[in-house]
Amino acid sequence: MNKPNAWDYLRRGDPEQGIELAREAYGHSKSPSHIMELGIAHLWTSDYKSAERHFQDAIRTHPFTVSSFYEMAGAAAWCADDPSKAVRYWQDGLKSQFADAGVAISLPLLLFVASILRPSVFPRKEAEQILKKQLENPRAESWPGALAEFVLGQIDQGSLEQSCIGKRERTTLHRRWQAQFFEDVFEFARGNLGREVFRELLRRAADTSQPEWAEEGNFLTLLWSAEFFIARHEAGKPG
């Protein structure tokens, strides 16, 4: 019988034991993977202050290297109802060396989301300009480049769905989740979705009880996305 890991405890509602195991793994090896896992465990348990502090420490330790730390620090700030601070993290992370496939797309996509959900904190036009600039890099052809092309109106939904197909089933599943999230945000921005309908779609997006997330690898891949925590937070906000 396999020994329970941190996520076994976290998923069944034992956050103290789960966080402790994640903290132990982090203490043994402060690798980027363990840094992410502990920070995401804090996010999962809605301890947004601890999550932000943890990713702040990671950013100080790995300045301008791992863009995911900026993404998740921003997600923690967003979920703590400080979207302005979230945007600052995402802007700072644009200088990271290890961003997506060598060109930052995920971070400006988060800025795009911010411009739709909180128009006062970041202008949509600026988010689109950053995305257009990043797409000039040939490496942007890799995922999530197709998401940027979609929100900019450069490809249609069918082309986006085709781009979701990866070499592994888990990759395809996760890309389809991201694509659906951005399709919903885009339709909300166009005024085709009312706020309550949009919130219901976000609730579904954040529902990890669905069969496809039962497998731990699929589940953790989903949680490595800042968009998941944004969706979960926005789904719970009053209309």
C-alpha positions as CSV (number, residue, x, y, z in Angstrom):
1,M,0.0,0.0,0.0
2,N,1.4,3.4,-1.0
3,K,2.1,5.9,1.8
4,P,-0.3,8.8,1.7
5,N,1.3,12.0,0.3
6,A,0.5,15.7,0.9
7,W,-2.3,15.8,-1.7
8,D,-4.0,12.7,-0.3
9,Y,-4.5,14.6,2.9
10,L,-5.3,17.9,1.3
11,R,-8.0,16.5,-1.0
12,R,-9.8,14.6,1.8
13,G,-9.9,17.7,4.0
14,D,-6.9,17.3,6.3
15,P,-5.0,20.5,5.6
16,E,-2.7,20.5,8.6
17,Q,-1.2,17.1,7.7
18,G,-1.1,17.9,4.0
19,I,0.7,21.2,4.5
20,E,3.1,19.6,6.9
21,L,4.1,16.9,4.4
22,A,4.4,19.5,1.6
23,R,6.6,21.6,4.0
24,E,8.8,18.6,4.8
25,A,9.4,17.9,1.1
26,Y,10.2,21.6,0.5
27,G,12.6,21.4,3.5
28,H,14.5,18.5,2.0
29,S,14.8,20.1,-1.4
30,K,13.9,23.6,-2.4
31,S,13.6,22.7,-6.0
32,P,11.3,24.7,-8.3
33,S,8.9,21.7,-8.2
34,H,8.7,21.6,-4.4
35,I,8.5,25.4,-4.2
36,M,5.4,25.2,-6.4
37,E,3.9,22.3,-4.6
38,L,4.0,24.0,-1.2
39,G,2.8,27.3,-2.5
40,I,-0.1,25.7,-4.3
41,A,-1.0,23.7,-1.2
42,H,-1.4,27.1,0.6
43,L,-3.5,28.4,-2.3
44,W,-5.7,25.2,-2.2
45,T,-6.4,25.7,1.5
46,S,-7.2,29.4,0.8
47,D,-4.3,30.6,2.9
48,Y,-3.5,33.3,0.5
49,K,-1.2,35.3,2.8
50,S,1.1,32.3,3.3
51,A,1.0,31.5,-0.4
52,E,2.0,35.0,-1.3
53,R,4.8,35.1,1.3
54,H,6.1,31.8,0.0
55,F,6.2,32.8,-3.6
56,Q,7.7,36.2,-2.6
57,D,10.6,34.2,-1.0
58,A,10.9,32.1,-4.1
59,I,11.1,35.2,-6.3
60,R,13.8,36.6,-4.1
61,T,15.7,33.3,-4.3
62,H,15.2,32.9,-8.1
63,P,15.0,36.5,-9.4
64,F,14.0,36.8,-13.0
65,T,14.2,33.1,-13.6
66,V,10.9,31.2,-13.0
67,S,7.8,32.9,-14.3
68,S,5.5,30.5,-12.5
69,F,6.5,32.0,-9.2
70,Y,5.2,35.4,-10.4
71,E,2.1,33.8,-11.8
72,M,1.2,32.2,-8.5
73,A,2.2,35.1,-6.3
74,G,-0.2,37.2,-8.4
75,A,-2.9,34.5,-8.1
76,A,-2.5,34.7,-4.3
77,A,-2.8,38.4,-4.3
78,W,-5.8,38.2,-6.6
79,C,-7.6,35.7,-4.4
80,A,-6.9,38.0,-1.4
81,D,-8.8,40.7,-3.3
82,D,-5.8,42.8,-4.2
83,P,-5.9,42.7,-8.0
84,S,-3.5,45.8,-8.3
85,K,-0.8,43.8,-6.5
86,A,-1.5,40.8,-8.7
87,V,-1.0,42.8,-11.8
88,R,2.3,44.1,-10.4
89,Y,3.6,40.6,-9.9
90,W,2.5,39.6,-13.5
91,Q,4.2,42.7,-15.0
92,D,7.4,42.0,-13.0
93,G,7.4,38.4,-14.2
94,L,7.6,39.4,-17.8
95,K,11.4,39.7,-17.5
96,S,11.7,36.0,-16.4
97,Q,14.0,33.8,-18.4
98,F,12.1,30.6,-18.0
99,A,8.7,31.6,-19.2
100,D,6.6,29.1,-21.2
101,A,8.7,27.9,-24.2
102,G,11.2,30.7,-23.8
103,V,8.8,33.6,-24.4
104,A,6.3,35.0,-21.9
105,I,2.7,34.3,-22.9
106,S,1.1,33.1,-19.7
107,L,1.8,36.3,-17.8
108,P,0.3,38.7,-20.4
109,L,-2.7,36.3,-20.7
110,L,-3.2,36.9,-17.0
111,L,-2.9,40.6,-17.6
112,F,-5.6,40.2,-20.2
113,V,-7.9,38.4,-17.8
114,A,-7.3,41.2,-15.2
115,S,-8.2,43.8,-17.8
116,I,-11.6,42.0,-18.4
117,L,-12.5,41.1,-14.8
118,R,-11.1,44.3,-13.2
119,P,-10.8,46.9,-16.0
120,S,-9.7,49.6,-13.6
121,V,-6.4,47.8,-12.7
122,F,-5.1,47.2,-16.2
123,P,-6.1,48.4,-19.6
124,R,-7.1,45.8,-22.1
125,K,-5.4,47.6,-25.0
126,E,-2.1,47.4,-23.2
127,A,-2.6,43.6,-22.4
128,E,-3.3,43.1,-26.1
129,Q,-0.2,45.1,-27.2
130,I,2.0,42.9,-24.9
131,L,0.5,39.7,-26.4
132,K,1.0,40.9,-29.9
133,K,4.6,41.7,-29.2
134,Q,5.2,38.3,-27.6
135,L,3.7,36.6,-30.6
136,E,6.3,38.1,-32.9
137,N,8.8,35.6,-31.3
138,P,8.8,32.3,-33.4
139,R,8.9,30.3,-30.1
140,A,5.4,31.6,-29.4
141,E,4.0,29.0,-31.8
142,S,4.2,26.6,-28.8
143,W,1.4,26.4,-26.3
144,P,0.0,28.7,-24.9
145,G,0.6,30.8,-28.0
146,A,-2.7,29.7,-29.4
147,L,-4.6,31.2,-26.4
148,A,-3.0,34.5,-27.2
149,E,-4.0,34.3,-30.8
150,F,-7.5,33.4,-29.9
151,V,-8.1,36.3,-27.5
152,L,-6.6,38.6,-30.1
153,G,-9.0,37.3,-32.7
154,Q,-6.3,35.9,-34.9
155,I,-7.7,32.3,-34.8
156,D,-11.2,30.9,-34.3
157,Q,-12.5,28.5,-31.7
158,G,-12.0,25.5,-34.0
159,S,-8.3,26.3,-34.5
160,L,-7.9,26.8,-30.8
161,E,-9.4,23.4,-30.1
162,Q,-7.1,21.8,-32.7
163,S,-4.1,23.4,-30.9
164,C,-5.1,21.8,-27.6
165,I,-4.2,18.3,-28.8
166,G,-0.9,17.4,-27.2
167,K,1.4,14.4,-27.1
168,R,-0.1,13.1,-23.8
169,E,-3.7,12.8,-22.8
170,R,-3.0,14.9,-19.6
171,T,-1.6,17.7,-21.7
172,T,-4.7,17.7,-24.0
173,L,-7.0,17.7,-21.0
174,H,-5.3,20.6,-19.4
175,R,-5.1,22.6,-22.6
176,R,-8.8,22.1,-23.2
177,W,-9.5,23.3,-19.7
178,Q,-7.5,26.5,-20.3
179,A,-9.1,27.0,-23.7
180,Q,-12.5,26.8,-22.2
181,F,-11.6,29.3,-19.4
182,F,-10.3,31.8,-22.0
183,E,-13.3,31.2,-24.3
184,D,-15.6,32.0,-21.3
185,V,-13.6,35.1,-20.4
186,F,-13.7,36.3,-24.0
187,E,-17.4,35.8,-24.4
188,F,-18.0,37.6,-21.1
189,A,-15.8,40.5,-22.4
190,R,-17.9,40.6,-25.6
191,G,-21.1,40.9,-23.5
192,N,-22.4,37.5,-24.7
193,L,-22.5,36.1,-21.1
194,G,-24.3,37.7,-18.2
195,R,-22.4,37.9,-14.9
196,E,-24.4,35.1,-13.2
197,V,-24.0,32.7,-16.2
198,F,-20.3,33.5,-16.3
199,R,-19.9,32.8,-12.6
200,E,-21.7,29.5,-13.0
201,L,-19.2,28.6,-15.8
202,L,-16.4,29.4,-13.5
203,R,-17.9,27.3,-10.7
204,R,-17.9,24.4,-13.1
205,A,-14.3,25.1,-14.2
206,A,-13.2,25.0,-10.5
207,D,-15.1,21.8,-9.7
208,T,-12.3,19.2,-9.1
209,S,-14.8,16.5,-8.2
210,Q,-15.3,15.8,-11.9
211,P,-14.1,12.4,-13.0
212,E,-11.3,13.8,-15.2
213,W,-9.5,15.2,-12.1
214,A,-9.6,12.0,-10.1
215,E,-6.2,11.0,-11.3
216,E,-3.6,12.9,-9.2
217,G,-1.4,13.9,-12.1
218,N,-4.3,15.5,-13.9
219,F,-5.4,17.2,-10.7
220,L,-2.0,18.7,-9.9
221,T,-1.5,19.8,-13.5
222,L,-4.7,21.8,-13.2
223,L,-3.6,23.4,-9.9
224,W,-0.3,24.6,-11.5
225,S,-2.5,27.1,-13.4
226,A,-3.1,30.5,-11.9
227,E,-6.3,30.6,-13.9
228,F,-7.7,27.8,-11.8
229,F,-7.5,29.8,-8.6
230,I,-8.7,32.9,-10.3
231,A,-11.7,30.9,-11.5
232,R,-12.4,29.5,-8.1
233,H,-12.2,32.9,-6.5
234,E,-14.4,34.7,-9.0
235,A,-17.0,31.9,-8.9
236,G,-17.4,32.6,-5.2
237,K,-17.8,36.4,-5.4
238,P,-21.2,38.0,-5.1
239,G,-22.7,39.2,-8.3
